[in-house]
Amino acid sequence: MTTFAVIAGGGTSGHVLPAIAIAESLVDAGIDLQQIYYTGAQRGIETELIPSFGIRYSFFDVVGLQRSFSVKALRNNFAFLPRLLKARRRAVVLFKDELPKVVVSVGGYASLPAVLAARKLDIPIVVVSYDRIPGRSSKLTSRFAQATAVAFPSSELRRAIMTGAPVRRVIRNIDRVQDRSAARQRLGVPEGAFFIGVIGGSLGSLMLNNAVSEFVKEFKDDSQLALRHVVGPRFMKTYANPVAQSEVAMTYQVVAYEENMADIYGSVDLLIGRGGAGTIADVAATGVPAILIPWKGAADDHQTANVRYLSENGAAILLPEEDVAKELSKIIRELRSDSEKLQKISARAFEIGELNRQGTIASVIQDVANGGNV
C-alpha cells in the first residue's frame, strides 16, 4: 500500500493532538489510515499517544532549541544541529521507501527532519499553523511550502489559506445539549450542579493550581457546585487534596491528566484554561463558555494573541495571569449568576468555530498531494 501523507511534528500534546485530528480528517475524506504515516520525537508525548491511535510511525532523536541559559539548556542547544542532521538523513531514507505524496507539518522542532527531507526529495509540503502568532518552525518551513493552512485571518505566513484549526473527530461531533446528561453521568457529576472544568495544559499549571486551590477552600460548602481539576502529572501529589474531602460539600474531582476531554466540553457550564492553540480550537468548535488565562511565558506572548481573538469577538473571557488571584472568583460568581451572558459567549464561540468543525484542511492537503493549485 502506498503512503499518501506523512504528518510530522510533536513534542507536546499541542502538536500531537492536531496531528491526530488531521489524520482523522483525511480518513473522513476517504484516505485509508494505513496510507498515513507519522513522524515525531523520541522524547515527546507522541510516544504515548500515537501507538494507540493505530497509525504507522517513526520517532527521531531530535531536541528543540532552549531559550534558557542553564547548563542543561546549553547542552541541548549544542546537540540540536547534529541530531537534526542525523534525523533528516533517517527521514530521507524513510521517504525513499514510503514515497509519500505530501508531507504535512504541524510545527515544533519534531517537524523539521521530515520537512527538510521532503524539501530535498521535492515532496510537496503543507504547513499547518494554528497559533495567531506563528512559531519559529512554521515561519521557517512555510517559506518552501506549497500551502500553509492557518486558523486565524490575516496570517503573515506565505501561501496562507484559512482552514480553521484541526480538531479531533470526537470534539468536532460534540452536541452540548444532547451530550450533557450522559457526559455528566460518566464523569460522576450531579445533573443540577454548576460544573466547572479546569484544564492547565498537558503539563499542568502551578499558577492555576494555586488559584483553584484557594477557590475550592472558598466554595467548599456549596453543594450546587462541581469542579473537575486537571492538575498535571507533576503536581498530582501536591494538589490532590487542597482541602480534606470529608469537609467538602461541593463535588470536587482531581485528575493528573484528562482523558475524557469530550465529556468535559460536552457537560461543563464553564471552562477555565490556558491559551494554547488546541484549547482555542476546541473551545470554538464546541462553543463552551471559557475563562482563558494565557501563559505569559509563551514565545512572543502568542497565547495572549490567541485568546484575544476570541475575547475581542465576545467568544471568551481573557484573564491575565497577574489578575487571577484577585479576579477569578469574582468572574466565576458573575457568570454563574448570569446564564444569559454565558449563553451569548457560547453562541459566539460556536459561530467562530464553524471552520474548525468542517475539517476543510483535508481538502487542502489532497489538492497539494495531487499537484493542484490551492
ABEGO torsion letter per residue (X at the ends): XBBABBBBEEGBAAAAAAAAAAAAAAAAAGBBAAABBBBBBAABAAAAAAAAAGBBBBBBBBBBBBABABAAAAAAAAAAAAAAAAAAAAAAAAAAAAGBABBBBAEEAAAAAAAAAAAAAGBBBBBBBABABBBAAAAAAAAABABBBBABBGBABBGBBBAEBBBBAAAAABBAAAAAAAAAAAAGBBAABBBBBBBAEAAEBAAAAAAAAAAAAAAAABAABBBBBBAEAAAAAAAABABBAAABABBBBBBABBAAAAAAAAABABBBBBABAAAAAAAAAAGBBBBBBBBAABBGGAAAAAAAAAAAAGABBBBBAAAAAAAAAAAAAAAAABAAAAAAAAAAAAAAAAAAAAGAAAAAAAAAAAGBBX
